[in-house]
Amino acid sequence: MSLPAASSKPAVPTILVGVDLGLPHFDSELQELGLLAQTAGMDPVLRISCKRKAPDAALFVGSGKADEIKAAVQLYGAQEVLFDQALSPAQQRNLERHLELPVNDRTLLILQIFAQRARSHEGKLQVELARLQYLSTRLVRRWSHLERQSGGIGLRGGPGERQIELDRRMITDSIKRTRVRLEKVKRQRQTQRRQRVRRDAFNISLVGYTNAGKSTLFNMLVKARAYTADQLFATLDTTTRQLYLNEAARSVSLSDTVGFIRDLPHGLVDAFAATLQEAVDADLLLHVVDASSQDFPEQMEQVQRVLAEIGAQDIPQILVFNKLDAIEIGRRPLQLSDSFEVHGALLPRVFLSAQTGEGLTALRDLLEQKVGQVVMSAVAPAAQSQLDEQEALTQRPELGTIGL
């Protein structure tokens, strides 16, 4: 199976293919797939889209469209074809035979980007687990060596194992070993979280669609140097720093997490459970939105969907509409702070530019207000409990002495 070339190598000429199956938010221009391809080191030379009522069982796009793609491959000198939708193992195999070059899908592309970007030990383990889970579904006669081998002593004694069965066993064993190592990392993270709880830490996590500007905002708030770039999935590993809030007179923990994306492979959601756990354990979520994007409502919905999948849908949120500097003058908001309805609930919203710092003061003011409210709500029951104990002691009758 061919993987996209690393970014240090010459860009691979690639044809992008998208199939409109009547689902909402179909990207007819394949803009996001093109950004993903460029991030992975590809050079999109042509975008092809078509409509179908249902995927073709053998070639996904049907034989006629497959012939059209093959002609385009020869015309543009493409070395790879990339589909915006997930392909079944059989469809991928049939397309590669028909087009006579590597064919990959959106899922493998995201896996490749994650493999290029992961830096921490945990991130690499998570990527490896997702990659192995993906490959485990692709062992369907993909290689010519999958012939039945002879078995038994002296090459006698009946048929041996198929090579595909050996490959599947090796991948299964690798998945088990990787999961054991990930569990160890999870336990270490849980220990760190318990320590933060004992220190009465207040945890805030930055979440949002990929390339919404989370890392830039993170750097601006805590004066950090987290990697930032105008590309998808620039940040994969969770980074946590302390943020001091003057009015609240306390520090909070601020975490920058991996960005979400449309049709995020479920294998990645499972594999990155340890990283996304930062969002699950947060006391407050800063949902960063690219306000300059016309697709921000769909992107917000995708983030809310992933938050629901990981059990973080009930955590309080502040909407941070970022990239204010990229909005045209006529479309800029009249005020930087207001409310925005999400799933029937009004959430506080702040407009700002993490690049220029405009509106950052409004966000800090809102954070101080929210943290202060949570602290007071936590202190009030404890104070009341202490008063109740003191009152009980004052009303308690003195114990008499018992003589022998």
C-alpha positions, -999 to +999 in steps of 0.1 A: +000+000+000+014+034-010+016+062+015+018+099+006+053+112+005+067+131+034+068+168+031+106+169+027+103+150-006+091+163-039+053+168-040+035+139-055+012+148-084-023+137-072-058+136-085-085+143-060-119+126-064-151+134-045-185+117-049-217+135-041-240+108-025-267+133-016-253+139+019-253+174+034-222+197+032-206+179+002-174+198-007-178+200-044-146+220-047-127+195-026-110+224-008-105+207+025-092+175+008-068+197-012-055+213+020-050+178+036-032+166+005-008+196+005-002+191+043+008+155+035+033+166+008+011+161-023+005+183-053-032+183-063-031+186-101-069+180-108-101+178-088-129+155-101-164+153-085-194+134-096-229+124-083-242+090-075-272+077-056-250+050-040-214+039-042-206+013-068-198-019-050-167-026-071-152+007-081-171+032-059-175+056-088-186+031-115-166+019-145-174+049-167-160+075-142-131+051-135-122+052-172-124+090-171-101+091-140-076+068-158-075+091-188-069+121-165-040+102-148-023+097-181-029+133-192-017+150-160+010+125-151-005+118-117+012+093-095-017+088-070-055+092-068-070+103-035-107+099-026-125+122-003-146+093+011-136+061+028-131+032+004-136-004+013-106-027+010-122-043-021-129-010-038-094+002-031-079-029-046-101-029-077-094+008-083-057+002-081-059-026-106-080-005-129-060+027-127-026+010-124-014+033-096-019+038-059-053+048-047-059+060-011-087+076+008-093+104+033-088+081+063-053+070+053-044+106+044-053+118+079-033+089+094-003+098+073-005+135+085-008+124+121+022+101+117+043+130+103+033+154+130+032+134+162+062+143+184+055+129+219+057+093+229+020+092+236+011+108+202+033+083+183+017+054+201-018+067+193-009+071+156+006+036+155-025+021+170-048+038+145-025+028+116-025-008+127-063-008+131-067+006+096-043-019+081-060-048+098-090-042+075-069-041+044-055-076+044-077-088+016-054-102-012-036-070-016-002-086-024+009-112-048+026-133-021-006-143-004-004-178-018-011-208+004+022-221+019+032-256+025+033-268+060+043-297+082+076-314+088+096-318+057+071-297+037+046-325+042+015-329+063-011-308+045-016-272+037+000-245+059-012-211+069-019-185+043+005-155+044-025-133+050-032-152+082+004-147+093+001-109+085-032-106+104-017-124+134+013-101+135-009-070+132-032-083+160-002-089+182+012-054+175-022-039+183-023-057+217+013-045+225+005-009+215-027-009+236-008-021+266+018+007+262-010+032+257-028+021+289+005+027+308+006+063+294-031+068+303-024+057+339+005+082+341-018+110+328-045+100+353-019+104+381-010+138+368-047+148+367-053+136+403-023+157+414-039+187+397-072+180+414-055+178+448-040+212+441-075+225+434-065+233+398-090+247+373-086+232+339-094+249+306-091+231+272-089+247+238-110+227+213-121+235+178-119+226+141-084+221+128-067+253+116-091+275+136-061+292+154-061+273+187-023+272+190-019+308+181-044+318+208-027+294+233+006+311+226-009+346+230-026+337+263+003+320+280+033+334+261+043+299+249+060+289+217+038+260+206+041+252+169+018+271+147+012+271+109-015+279+084-022+242+077-044+214+089-034+194+120-004+217+128-008+206+165-013+170+176+002+167+210-015+182+240+004+211+256-005+224+291+006+257+306-004+279+336-025+310+329-027+336+357-060+356+359-056+388+378-092+395+389-097+358+400-063+360+418-054+325+408-038+304+380-056+280+358-043+252+336-047+258+299-044+229+274-041+230+237-055+199+221-057+183+187-081+198+162-112+181+149-122+176+113-152+165+092-155+127+091-127+121+116-120+084+114-135+065+144-102+047+148-085+080+154-111+090+179-105+058+198-067+060+194-066+096+206-088+090+236-059+098+259-052+131+243-089+140+240-093+131+277-079+166+284-112+179+270-133+154+290-116+164+323-118+201+317-138+225+338-143+248+309-139+245+271-128+273+249-144+264+215-123+282+189-141+290+157-126+303+124-150+333+121-136+341+086-147+307+072-181+305+054-183+269+066-180+278+103-216+265+112-208+231+098-173+231+115-189+239+148-214+211+144-185+186+137-168+197+169-199+194+189-204+159+175-169+148+185-173+163+219-205+142+223-186+111+212-160+115+239-185+125+266-176+162+269-209+177+256-220+189+290-189+208+299-195+246+299-182+263+268-171+298+257-172+304+220-141+322+207-147+335+172-111+339+160-095+355+130-113+388+134-086+405+113-095+383+083-132+394+083-142+420+058-149+454+073-186+452+063-190+418+080-173+427+113-194+424+144-207+456+161-196+443+195-169+419+205-189+401+232-224+386+229-242+352+230-247+326+204-272+297+203-258+262+201-283+232+203-309+254+220-285+268+246-271+304+246-233+303+250-211+333+257-192+344+226-161+366+221-147+379+188-110+383+187-078+380+166-052+357+181-028+370+155-031+407+164-044+405+200-076+425+193-104+413+216-081+394+238-089+416+268-126+407+265-117+370+266-096+374+297-124+393+314-149+366+305-125+339+318-120+357+351-158+360+354-164+323+347-136+311+369-147+334+397-183+320+395-171+284+396-148+291+425-175+308+445-200+280+437-175+255+450-166+276+481-202+283+491-212+246+499-179+241+518-185+273+539-221+263+546-210+228+556-185+244+580-212+266+595-235+237+599-208+218+618-201+247+641-239+251+648-242+214+655-213+216+680-229+246+698-262+228+702-247+195+713-253+187+750-223+182+773-216+146+779-218+137+816-191+117+834-199+081+841-188+069+875-178+034+881 
